[in-house]
Amino acid sequence: MMKITSDILYQWALPDYPEEYIDIDWPAVHKEVGSDIIDWINKQPDENCQLSLEIIPNGRRLIVEFFDQETYSDYKAKTAK
């Protein structure tokens, strides 16, 4: 699969304590992004788009990666404000 593009859904800073595992605050993600968008992404075939976690300096971010132009266009239409 070749990635077409990606979009940042949610970003957070590292906690003040060492992480044994990465904890995603799903209620905060759903509030920020919208449960309907997260559900829509999760229902798409993996070859069209996927949720991914990026490790960035001093933080983490949840992104959606797109591998299909039509799926990306649908996403942009759903998230247009």
PDB file of N, CA, C and O in Angstrom, chain B, residues numbered from 101:
ATOM      1  N   MET B 101       0.840  -1.184   0.000  1.00  0.00           N
ATOM      2  CA  MET B 101       0.000   0.000   0.000  1.00  0.00           C
ATOM      3  C   MET B 101       0.884   1.245   0.000  1.00  0.00           C
ATOM      4  O   MET B 101       1.882   1.322   0.716  1.00  0.00           O
ATOM      5  N   MET B 102       0.500   2.189  -0.798  1.00  0.00           N
ATOM      6  CA  MET B 102       1.231   3.446  -0.844  1.00  0.00           C
ATOM      7  C   MET B 102       0.355   4.547  -0.251  1.00  0.00           C
ATOM      8  O   MET B 102      -0.768   4.779  -0.697  1.00  0.00           O
ATOM      9  N   LYS B 103       0.892   5.213   0.755  1.00  0.00           N
ATOM     10  CA  LYS B 103       0.142   6.264   1.437  1.00  0.00           C
ATOM     11  C   LYS B 103      -0.020   7.464   0.516  1.00  0.00           C
ATOM     12  O   LYS B 103       0.939   7.924  -0.104  1.00  0.00           O
ATOM     13  N   ILE B 104      -1.258   7.966   0.435  1.00  0.00           N
ATOM     14  CA  ILE B 104      -1.552   9.172  -0.330  1.00  0.00           C
ATOM     15  C   ILE B 104      -1.297  10.399   0.537  1.00  0.00           C
ATOM     16  O   ILE B 104      -0.601  11.329   0.131  1.00  0.00           O
ATOM     17  N   THR B 105      -1.874  10.384   1.740  1.00  0.00           N
ATOM     18  CA  THR B 105      -1.749  11.510   2.659  1.00  0.00           C
ATOM     19  C   THR B 105      -2.148  11.046   4.051  1.00  0.00           C
ATOM     20  O   THR B 105      -2.565   9.903   4.237  1.00  0.00           O
ATOM     21  N   SER B 106      -2.020  11.929   5.018  1.00  0.00           N
ATOM     22  CA  SER B 106      -2.465  11.635   6.379  1.00  0.00           C
ATOM     23  C   SER B 106      -3.032  12.914   6.983  1.00  0.00           C
ATOM     24  O   SER B 106      -2.810  14.013   6.475  1.00  0.00           O
ATOM     25  N   ASP B 107      -3.762  12.749   8.070  1.00  0.00           N
ATOM     26  CA  ASP B 107      -4.367  13.876   8.758  1.00  0.00           C
ATOM     27  C   ASP B 107      -4.218  13.651  10.259  1.00  0.00           C
ATOM     28  O   ASP B 107      -4.461  12.551  10.756  1.00  0.00           O
ATOM     29  N   ILE B 108      -3.821  14.689  10.972  1.00  0.00           N
ATOM     30  CA  ILE B 108      -3.690  14.598  12.430  1.00  0.00           C
ATOM     31  C   ILE B 108      -5.075  14.711  13.042  1.00  0.00           C
ATOM     32  O   ILE B 108      -5.806  15.663  12.770  1.00  0.00           O
ATOM     33  N   LEU B 109      -5.436  13.736  13.871  1.00  0.00           N
ATOM     34  CA  LEU B 109      -6.727  13.738  14.537  1.00  0.00           C
ATOM     35  C   LEU B 109      -6.643  14.324  15.936  1.00  0.00           C
ATOM     36  O   LEU B 109      -7.514  15.090  16.349  1.00  0.00           O
ATOM     37  N   TYR B 110      -5.582  13.960  16.672  1.00  0.00           N
ATOM     38  CA  TYR B 110      -5.462  14.359  18.076  1.00  0.00           C
ATOM     39  C   TYR B 110      -3.999  14.313  18.468  1.00  0.00           C
ATOM     40  O   TYR B 110      -3.264  13.423  18.039  1.00  0.00           O
ATOM     41  N   GLN B 111      -3.575  15.266  19.278  1.00  0.00           N
ATOM     42  CA  GLN B 111      -2.176  15.332  19.699  1.00  0.00           C
ATOM     43  C   GLN B 111      -2.123  15.614  21.194  1.00  0.00           C
ATOM     44  O   GLN B 111      -2.949  16.360  21.720  1.00  0.00           O
ATOM     45  N   TRP B 112      -1.146  15.014  21.879  1.00  0.00           N
ATOM     46  CA  TRP B 112      -0.994  15.255  23.311  1.00  0.00           C
ATOM     47  C   TRP B 112       0.463  15.214  23.702  1.00  0.00           C
ATOM     48  O   TRP B 112       1.297  14.626  23.013  1.00  0.00           O
ATOM     49  N   ALA B 113       0.756  15.858  24.836  1.00  0.00           N
ATOM     50  CA  ALA B 113       2.122  15.925  25.366  1.00  0.00           C
ATOM     51  C   ALA B 113       2.428  14.669  26.170  1.00  0.00           C
ATOM     52  O   ALA B 113       1.531  13.973  26.646  1.00  0.00           O
ATOM     53  N   LEU B 114       3.709  14.405  26.305  1.00  0.00           N
ATOM     54  CA  LEU B 114       4.133  13.275  27.132  1.00  0.00           C
ATOM     55  C   LEU B 114       3.793  13.546  28.587  1.00  0.00           C
ATOM     56  O   LEU B 114       3.863  14.691  29.035  1.00  0.00           O
ATOM     57  N   PRO B 115       3.425  12.505  29.335  1.00  0.00           N
ATOM     58  CA  PRO B 115       3.169  12.704  30.762  1.00  0.00           C
ATOM     59  C   PRO B 115       4.482  12.987  31.505  1.00  0.00           C
ATOM     60  O   PRO B 115       5.568  12.765  30.971  1.00  0.00           O
ATOM     61  N   ASP B 116       4.364  13.474  32.728  1.00  0.00           N
ATOM     62  CA  ASP B 116       5.534  13.794  33.536  1.00  0.00           C
ATOM     63  C   ASP B 116       6.195  12.560  34.139  1.00  0.00           C
ATOM     64  O   ASP B 116       7.217  12.680  34.815  1.00  0.00           O
ATOM     65  N   TYR B 117       5.642  11.401  33.913  1.00  0.00           N
ATOM     66  CA  TYR B 117       6.181  10.153  34.452  1.00  0.00           C
ATOM     67  C   TYR B 117       6.544   9.232  33.285  1.00  0.00           C
ATOM     68  O   TYR B 117       6.004   9.382  32.189  1.00  0.00           O
ATOM     69  N   PRO B 118       7.438   8.299  33.508  1.00  0.00           N
ATOM     70  CA  PRO B 118       7.825   7.374  32.427  1.00  0.00           C
ATOM     71  C   PRO B 118       6.632   6.521  31.987  1.00  0.00           C
ATOM     72  O   PRO B 118       5.852   6.054  32.817  1.00  0.00           O
ATOM     73  N   GLU B 119       6.503   6.329  30.695  1.00  0.00           N
ATOM     74  CA  GLU B 119       5.408   5.531  30.154  1.00  0.00           C
ATOM     75  C   GLU B 119       5.814   4.062  30.055  1.00  0.00           C
ATOM     76  O   GLU B 119       6.832   3.734  29.444  1.00  0.00           O
ATOM     77  N   GLU B 120       5.019   3.183  30.655  1.00  0.00           N
ATOM     78  CA  GLU B 120       5.220   1.757  30.455  1.00  0.00           C
ATOM     79  C   GLU B 120       4.495   1.322  29.188  1.00  0.00           C
ATOM     80  O   GLU B 120       4.921   0.395  28.500  1.00  0.00           O
ATOM     81  N   TYR B 121       3.411   1.994  28.897  1.00  0.00           N
ATOM     82  CA  TYR B 121       2.642   1.750  27.669  1.00  0.00           C
ATOM     83  C   TYR B 121       2.010   3.078  27.266  1.00  0.00           C
ATOM     84  O   TYR B 121       1.910   3.999  28.077  1.00  0.00           O
ATOM     85  N   ILE B 122       1.601   3.165  26.056  1.00  0.00           N
ATOM     86  CA  ILE B 122       0.995   4.396  25.549  1.00  0.00           C
ATOM     87  C   ILE B 122      -0.511   4.317  25.763  1.00  0.00           C
ATOM     88  O   ILE B 122      -1.170   3.396  25.281  1.00  0.00           O
ATOM     89  N   ASP B 123      -1.038   5.281  26.481  1.00  0.00           N
ATOM     90  CA  ASP B 123      -2.459   5.331  26.785  1.00  0.00           C
ATOM     91  C   ASP B 123      -3.108   6.423  25.932  1.00  0.00           C
ATOM     92  O   ASP B 123      -2.772   7.600  26.064  1.00  0.00           O
ATOM     93  N   ILE B 124      -4.026   6.034  25.070  1.00  0.00           N
ATOM     94  CA  ILE B 124      -4.762   6.995  24.255  1.00  0.00           C
ATOM     95  C   ILE B 124      -6.054   7.331  24.993  1.00  0.00           C
ATOM     96  O   ILE B 124      -6.818   6.438  25.358  1.00  0.00           O
ATOM     97  N   ASP B 125      -6.289   8.600  25.208  1.00  0.00           N
ATOM     98  CA  ASP B 125      -7.493   9.070  25.887  1.00  0.00           C
ATOM     99  C   ASP B 125      -8.646   9.088  24.876  1.00  0.00           C
ATOM    100  O   ASP B 125      -8.973  10.128  24.306  1.00  0.00           O
ATOM    101  N   TRP B 126      -9.252   7.916  24.668  1.00  0.00           N
ATOM    102  CA  TRP B 126     -10.293   7.786  23.651  1.00  0.00           C
ATOM    103  C   TRP B 126     -11.478   8.713  23.873  1.00  0.00           C
ATOM    104  O   TRP B 126     -11.984   9.267  22.897  1.00  0.00           O
ATOM    105  N   PRO B 127     -11.954   8.916  25.110  1.00  0.00           N
ATOM    106  CA  PRO B 127     -13.047   9.880  25.274  1.00  0.00           C
ATOM    107  C   PRO B 127     -12.664  11.285  24.776  1.00  0.00           C
ATOM    108  O   PRO B 127     -13.492  11.978  24.185  1.00  0.00           O
ATOM    109  N   ALA B 128     -11.427  11.699  25.011  1.00  0.00           N
ATOM    110  CA  ALA B 128     -10.974  13.004  24.525  1.00  0.00           C
ATOM    111  C   ALA B 128     -10.871  13.019  23.000  1.00  0.00           C
ATOM    112  O   ALA B 128     -11.210  14.016  22.363  1.00  0.00           O
ATOM    113  N   VAL B 129     -10.405  11.917  22.419  1.00  0.00           N
ATOM    114  CA  VAL B 129     -10.321  11.813  20.957  1.00  0.00           C
ATOM    115  C   VAL B 129     -11.722  11.910  20.360  1.00  0.00           C
ATOM    116  O   VAL B 129     -11.936  12.648  19.398  1.00  0.00           O
ATOM    117  N   HIS B 130     -12.671  11.175  20.919  1.00  0.00           N
ATOM    118  CA  HIS B 130     -14.040  11.193  20.404  1.00  0.00           C
ATOM    119  C   HIS B 130     -14.665  12.578  20.540  1.00  0.00           C
ATOM    120  O   HIS B 130     -15.420  13.014  19.671  1.00  0.00           O
ATOM    121  N   LYS B 131     -14.348  13.264  21.629  1.00  0.00           N
ATOM    122  CA  LYS B 131     -14.875  14.618  21.831  1.00  0.00           C
ATOM    123  C   LYS B 131     -14.268  15.592  20.812  1.00  0.00           C
ATOM    124  O   LYS B 131     -14.980  16.423  20.249  1.00  0.00           O
ATOM    125  N   GLU B 132     -12.979  15.491  20.580  1.00  0.00           N
ATOM    126  CA  GLU B 132     -12.262  16.394  19.672  1.00  0.00           C
ATOM    127  C   GLU B 132     -12.612  16.123  18.204  1.00  0.00           C
ATOM    128  O   GLU B 132     -12.890  17.051  17.444  1.00  0.00           O
ATOM    129  N   VAL B 133     -12.595  14.863  17.819  1.00  0.00           N
ATOM    130  CA  VAL B 133     -12.753  14.474  16.417  1.00  0.00           C
ATOM    131  C   VAL B 133     -14.214  14.190  16.066  1.00  0.00           C
ATOM    132  O   VAL B 133     -14.685  14.510  14.974  1.00  0.00           O
ATOM    133  N   GLY B 134     -14.906  13.587  17.015  1.00  0.00           N
ATOM    134  CA  GLY B 134     -16.284  13.154  16.782  1.00  0.00           C
ATOM    135  C   GLY B 134     -16.350  11.645  16.696  1.00  0.00           C
ATOM    136  O   GLY B 134     -15.606  11.026  15.934  1.00  0.00           O
ATOM    137  N   SER B 135     -17.222  11.062  17.462  1.00  0.00           N
ATOM    138  CA  SER B 135     -17.370   9.605  17.466  1.00  0.00           C
ATOM    139  C   SER B 135     -17.764   9.084  16.092  1.00  0.00           C
ATOM    140  O   SER B 135     -17.348   7.996  15.692  1.00  0.00           O
ATOM    141  N   ASP B 136     -18.565   9.860  15.372  1.00  0.00           N
ATOM    142  CA  ASP B 136     -19.004   9.416  14.049  1.00  0.00           C
ATOM    143  C   ASP B 136     -17.832   9.296  13.080  1.00  0.00           C
ATOM    144  O   ASP B 136     -17.812   8.385  12.252  1.00  0.00           O
ATOM    145  N   ILE B 137     -16.851  10.201  13.169  1.00  0.00           N
ATOM    146  CA  ILE B 137     -15.680  10.146  12.289  1.00  0.00           C
ATOM    147  C   ILE B 137     -14.796   8.955  12.659  1.00  0.00           C
ATOM    148  O   ILE B 137     -14.333   8.230  11.778  1.00  0.00           O
ATOM    149  N   ILE B 138     -14.560   8.751  13.955  1.00  0.00           N
ATOM    150  CA  ILE B 138     -13.739   7.612  14.397  1.00  0.00           C
ATOM    151  C   ILE B 138     -14.412   6.302  13.976  1.00  0.00           C
ATOM    152  O   ILE B 138     -13.743   5.396  13.479  1.00  0.00           O
ATOM    153  N   ASP B 139     -15.717   6.200  14.169  1.00  0.00           N
ATOM    154  CA  ASP B 139     -16.446   4.991  13.756  1.00  0.00           C
ATOM    155  C   ASP B 139     -16.333   4.785  12.247  1.00  0.00           C
ATOM    156  O   ASP B 139     -16.119   3.663  11.789  1.00  0.00           O
ATOM    157  N   TRP B 140     -16.475   5.857  11.478  1.00  0.00           N
ATOM    158  CA  TRP B 140     -16.381   5.763  10.024  1.00  0.00           C
ATOM    159  C   TRP B 140     -14.995   5.265   9.600  1.00  0.00           C
ATOM    160  O   TRP B 140     -14.887   4.393   8.739  1.00  0.00           O
ATOM    161  N   ILE B 141     -13.932   5.821  10.206  1.00  0.00           N
ATOM    162  CA  ILE B 141     -12.563   5.386   9.900  1.00  0.00           C
ATOM    163  C   ILE B 141     -12.404   3.903  10.220  1.00  0.00           C
ATOM    164  O   ILE B 141     -11.853   3.149   9.418  1.00  0.00           O
ATOM    165  N   ASN B 142     -12.879   3.487  11.379  1.00  0.00           N
ATOM    166  CA  ASN B 142     -12.741   2.090  11.792  1.00  0.00           C
ATOM    167  C   ASN B 142     -13.501   1.122  10.886  1.00  0.00           C
ATOM    168  O   ASN B 142     -13.132  -0.049  10.799  1.00  0.00           O
ATOM    169  N   LYS B 143     -14.541   1.580  10.220  1.00  0.00           N
ATOM    170  CA  LYS B 143     -15.324   0.715   9.330  1.00  0.00           C
ATOM    171  C   LYS B 143     -14.709   0.603   7.933  1.00  0.00           C
ATOM    172  O   LYS B 143     -15.132  -0.240   7.143  1.00  0.00           O
ATOM    173  N   GLN B 144     -13.730   1.432   7.623  1.00  0.00           N
ATOM    174  CA  GLN B 144     -13.109   1.393   6.303  1.00  0.00           C
ATOM    175  C   GLN B 144     -12.141   0.213   6.212  1.00  0.00           C
ATOM    176  O   GLN B 144     -11.518  -0.152   7.208  1.00  0.00           O
ATOM    177  N   PRO B 145     -12.014  -0.376   5.043  1.00  0.00           N
ATOM    178  CA  PRO B 145     -11.013  -1.439   4.876  1.00  0.00           C
ATOM    179  C   PRO B 145      -9.603  -0.901   5.129  1.00  0.00           C
ATOM    180  O   PRO B 145      -9.301   0.244   4.791  1.00  0.00           O
ATOM    181  N   ASP B 146      -8.756  -1.720   5.717  1.00  0.00           N
ATOM    182  CA  ASP B 146      -7.388  -1.294   6.036  1.00  0.00           C
ATOM    183  C   ASP B 146      -6.613  -0.829   4.812  1.00  0.00           C
ATOM    184  O   ASP B 146      -5.711   0.001   4.928  1.00  0.00           O
ATOM    185  N   GLU B 147      -6.958  -1.357   3.635  1.00  0.00           N
ATOM    186  CA  GLU B 147      -6.230  -0.937   2.434  1.00  0.00           C
ATOM    187  C   GLU B 147      -6.646   0.464   1.972  1.00  0.00           C
ATOM    188  O   GLU B 147      -6.020   1.035   1.079  1.00  0.00           O
ATOM    189  N   ASN B 148      -7.717   1.024   2.588  1.00  0.00           N
ATOM    190  CA  ASN B 148      -8.153   2.385   2.247  1.00  0.00           C
ATOM    191  C   ASN B 148      -7.646   3.432   3.228  1.00  0.00           C
ATOM    192  O   ASN B 148      -7.201   4.506   2.823  1.00  0.00           O
ATOM    193  N   CYS B 149      -7.714   3.115   4.526  1.00  0.00           N
ATOM    194  CA  CYS B 149      -7.205   4.044   5.540  1.00  0.00           C
ATOM    195  C   CYS B 149      -7.014   3.305   6.867  1.00  0.00           C
ATOM    196  O   CYS B 149      -7.628   2.269   7.121  1.00  0.00           O
ATOM    197  N   GLN B 150      -6.150   3.871   7.694  1.00  0.00           N
ATOM    198  CA  GLN B 150      -5.842   3.256   8.991  1.00  0.00           C
ATOM    199  C   GLN B 150      -5.525   4.332  10.011  1.00  0.00           C
ATOM    200  O   GLN B 150      -4.958   5.372   9.679  1.00  0.00           O
ATOM    201  N   LEU B 151      -5.898   4.071  11.258  1.00  0.00           N
ATOM    202  CA  LEU B 151      -5.451   4.907  12.366  1.00  0.00           C
ATOM    203  C   LEU B 151      -4.031   4.506  12.711  1.00  0.00           C
ATOM    204  O   LEU B 151      -3.700   3.320  12.713  1.00  0.00           O
ATOM    205  N   SER B 152      -3.187   5.491  13.004  1.00  0.00           N
ATOM    206  CA  SER B 152      -1.798   5.222  13.381  1.00  0.00           C
ATOM    207  C   SER B 152      -1.395   6.162  14.503  1.00  0.00           C
ATOM    208  O   SER B 152      -1.981   7.230  14.683  1.00  0.00           O
ATOM    209  N   LEU B 153      -0.405   5.754  15.238  1.00  0.00           N
ATOM    210  CA  LEU B 153       0.148   6.565  16.311  1.00  0.00           C
ATOM    211  C   LEU B 153       1.529   7.042  15.891  1.00  0.00           C
ATOM    212  O   LEU B 153       2.375   6.233  15.508  1.00  0.00           O
ATOM    213  N   GLU B 154       1.762   8.331  15.958  1.00  0.00           N
ATOM    214  CA  GLU B 154       3.079   8.893  15.656  1.00  0.00           C
ATOM    215  C   GLU B 154       3.732   9.333  16.953  1.00  0.00           C
ATOM    216  O   GLU B 154       3.101   9.961  17.803  1.00  0.00           O
ATOM    217  N   ILE B 155       4.993   8.997  17.090  1.00  0.00           N
ATOM    218  CA  ILE B 155       5.778   9.451  18.234  1.00  0.00           C
ATOM    219  C   ILE B 155       6.558  10.671  17.767  1.00  0.00           C
ATOM    220  O   ILE B 155       7.370  10.592  16.845  1.00  0.00           O
ATOM    221  N   ILE B 156       6.302  11.785  18.411  1.00  0.00           N
ATOM    222  CA  ILE B 156       6.960  13.048  18.070  1.00  0.00           C
ATOM    223  C   ILE B 156       7.729  13.539  19.293  1.00  0.00           C
ATOM    224  O   ILE B 156       7.458  13.093  20.408  1.00  0.00           O
ATOM    225  N   PRO B 157       8.677  14.445  19.105  1.00  0.00           N
ATOM    226  CA  PRO B 157       9.400  14.966  20.272  1.00  0.00           C
ATOM    227  C   PRO B 157       8.429  15.534  21.312  1.00  0.00           C
ATOM    228  O   PRO B 157       7.599  16.387  20.997  1.00  0.00           O
ATOM    229  N   ASN B 158       8.539  15.067  22.513  1.00  0.00           N
ATOM    230  CA  ASN B 158       7.730  15.518  23.653  1.00  0.00           C
ATOM    231  C   ASN B 158       6.238  15.247  23.521  1.00  0.00           C
ATOM    232  O   ASN B 158       5.434  15.898  24.189  1.00  0.00           O
ATOM    233  N   GLY B 159       5.857  14.308  22.680  1.00  0.00           N
ATOM    234  CA  GLY B 159       4.429  14.039  22.563  1.00  0.00           C
ATOM    235  C   GLY B 159       4.088  12.856  21.688  1.00  0.00           C
ATOM    236  O   GLY B 159       4.958  12.117  21.228  1.00  0.00           O
ATOM    237  N   ARG B 160       2.815  12.701  21.475  1.00  0.00           N
ATOM    238  CA  ARG B 160       2.260  11.652  20.633  1.00  0.00           C
ATOM    239  C   ARG B 160       1.128  12.269  19.832  1.00  0.00           C
ATOM    240  O   ARG B 160       0.538  13.270  20.240  1.00  0.00           O
ATOM    241  N   ARG B 161       0.829  11.663  18.683  1.00  0.00           N
ATOM    242  CA  ARG B 161      -0.351  12.098  17.959  1.00  0.00           C
ATOM    243  C   ARG B 161      -0.985  10.922  17.232  1.00  0.00           C
ATOM    244  O   ARG B 161      -0.311  10.028  16.719  1.00  0.00           O
ATOM    245  N   LEU B 162      -2.298  10.965  17.213  1.00  0.00           N
ATOM    246  CA  LEU B 162      -3.099   9.976  16.517  1.00  0.00           C
ATOM    247  C   LEU B 162      -3.412  10.547  15.139  1.00  0.00           C
ATOM    248  O   LEU B 162      -3.932  11.656  15.016  1.00  0.00           O
ATOM    249  N   ILE B 163      -3.092   9.780  14.113  1.00  0.00           N
ATOM    250  CA  ILE B 163      -3.339  10.231  12.749  1.00  0.00           C
ATOM    251  C   ILE B 163      -4.163   9.188  12.005  1.00  0.00           C
ATOM    252  O   ILE B 163      -4.266   8.035  12.423  1.00  0.00           O
ATOM    253  N   VAL B 164      -4.737   9.619  10.909  1.00  0.00           N
ATOM    254  CA  VAL B 164      -5.368   8.690   9.977  1.00  0.00           C
ATOM    255  C   VAL B 164      -4.569   8.781   8.682  1.00  0.00           C
ATOM    256  O   VAL B 164      -4.346   9.866   8.145  1.00  0.00           O
ATOM    257  N   GLU B 165      -4.141   7.611   8.192  1.00  0.00           N
ATOM    258  CA  GLU B 165      -3.377   7.532   6.945  1.00  0.00           C
ATOM    259  C   GLU B 165      -4.316   7.031   5.847  1.00  0.00           C
ATOM    260  O   GLU B 165      -5.112   6.117   6.063  1.00  0.00           O
ATOM    261  N   PHE B 166      -4.209   7.644   4.670  1.00  0.00           N
ATOM    262  CA  PHE B 166      -5.063   7.282   3.549  1.00  0.00           C
ATOM    263  C   PHE B 166      -4.244   6.654   2.438  1.00  0.00           C
ATOM    264  O   PHE B 166      -3.162   7.124   2.085  1.00  0.00           O
ATOM    265  N   PHE B 167      -4.798   5.571   1.897  1.00  0.00           N
ATOM    266  CA  PHE B 167      -4.161   4.840   0.798  1.00  0.00           C
ATOM    267  C   PHE B 167      -5.051   4.820  -0.447  1.00  0.00           C
ATOM    268  O   PHE B 167      -4.704   4.218  -1.463  1.00  0.00           O
ATOM    269  N   ASP B 168      -6.201   5.486  -0.350  1.00  0.00           N
ATOM    270  CA  ASP B 168      -7.187   5.488  -1.428  1.00  0.00           C
ATOM    271  C   ASP B 168      -7.743   6.900  -1.576  1.00  0.00           C
ATOM    272  O   ASP B 168      -8.223   7.483  -0.604  1.00  0.00           O
ATOM    273  N   GLN B 169      -7.683   7.448  -2.776  1.00  0.00           N
ATOM    274  CA  GLN B 169      -8.105   8.833  -3.007  1.00  0.00           C
ATOM    275  C   GLN B 169      -9.593   9.032  -2.750  1.00  0.00           C
ATOM    276  O   GLN B 169      -9.987  10.050  -2.181  1.00  0.00           O
ATOM    277  N   GLU B 170     -10.414   8.090  -3.152  1.00  0.00           N
ATOM    278  CA  GLU B 170     -11.861   8.224  -2.946  1.00  0.00           C
ATOM    279  C   GLU B 170     -12.210   8.243  -1.455  1.00  0.00           C
ATOM    280  O   GLU B 170     -13.068   9.013  -1.025  1.00  0.00           O
ATOM    281  N   THR B 171     -11.548   7.399  -0.678  1.00  0.00           N
ATOM    282  CA  THR B 171     -11.775   7.372   0.770  1.00  0.00           C
ATOM    283  C   THR B 171     -11.338   8.695   1.391  1.00  0.00           C
ATOM    284  O   THR B 171     -12.021   9.225   2.267  1.00  0.00           O
ATOM    285  N   TYR B 172     -10.206   9.227   0.943  1.00  0.00           N
ATOM    286  CA  TYR B 172      -9.738  10.520   1.454  1.00  0.00           C
ATOM    287  C   TYR B 172     -10.740  11.629   1.100  1.00  0.00           C
ATOM    288  O   TYR B 172     -11.034  12.484   1.935  1.00  0.00           O
ATOM    289  N   SER B 173     -11.252  11.617  -0.108  1.00  0.00           N
ATOM    290  CA  SER B 173     -12.244  12.614  -0.521  1.00  0.00           C
ATOM    291  C   SER B 173     -13.513  12.509   0.325  1.00  0.00           C
ATOM    292  O   SER B 173     -14.086  13.525   0.718  1.00  0.00           O
ATOM    293  N   ASP B 174     -13.949  11.275   0.604  1.00  0.00           N
ATOM    294  CA  ASP B 174     -15.114  11.069   1.475  1.00  0.00           C
ATOM    295  C   ASP B 174     -14.844  11.620   2.872  1.00  0.00           C
ATOM    296  O   ASP B 174     -15.705  12.270   3.467  1.00  0.00           O
ATOM    297  N   TYR B 175     -13.657  11.360   3.387  1.00  0.00           N
ATOM    298  CA  TYR B 175     -13.267  11.856   4.716  1.00  0.00           C
ATOM    299  C   TYR B 175     -13.300  13.387   4.742  1.00  0.00           C
ATOM    300  O   TYR B 175     -13.842  13.982   5.674  1.00  0.00           O
ATOM    301  N   LYS B 176     -12.721  14.018   3.720  1.00  0.00           N
ATOM    302  CA  LYS B 176     -12.685  15.485   3.674  1.00  0.00           C
ATOM    303  C   LYS B 176     -14.102  16.047   3.621  1.00  0.00           C
ATOM    304  O   LYS B 176     -14.381  17.070   4.246  1.00  0.00           O
ATOM    305  N   ALA B 177     -14.989  15.402   2.894  1.00  0.00           N
ATOM    306  CA  ALA B 177     -16.379  15.859   2.823  1.00  0.00           C
ATOM    307  C   ALA B 177     -17.074  15.712   4.185  1.00  0.00           C
ATOM    308  O   ALA B 177     -17.858  16.574   4.582  1.00  0.00           O
ATOM    309  N   LYS B 178     -16.781  14.614   4.898  1.00  0.00           N
ATOM    310  CA  LYS B 178     -17.384  14.386   6.200  1.00  0.00           C
ATOM    311  C   LYS B 178     -16.864  15.354   7.270  1.00  0.00           C
ATOM    312  O   LYS B 178     -17.583  15.685   8.213  1.00  0.00           O
ATOM    313  N   THR B 179     -15.622  15.802   7.122  1.00  0.00           N
ATOM    314  CA  THR B 179     -15.022  16.651   8.152  1.00  0.00           C
ATOM    315  C   THR B 179     -15.027  18.135   7.772  1.00  0.00           C
ATOM    316  O   THR B 179     -14.528  18.964   8.533  1.00  0.00           O
ATOM    317  N   ALA B 180     -15.580  18.478   6.617  1.00  0.00           N
ATOM    318  CA  ALA B 180     -15.641  19.891   6.201  1.00  0.00           C
ATOM    319  C   ALA B 180     -16.557  20.649   7.161  1.00  0.00           C
ATOM    320  O   ALA B 180     -17.621  20.170   7.554  1.00  0.00           O
ATOM    321  N   LYS B 181     -16.110  21.830   7.518  1.00  0.00           N
ATOM    322  CA  LYS B 181     -16.912  22.635   8.479  1.00  0.00           C
ATOM    323  C   LYS B 181     -17.541  23.809   7.813  1.00  0.00           C
ATOM    324  O   LYS B 181     -18.242  24.585   8.463  1.00  0.00           O
TER     325      LYS B 181
END
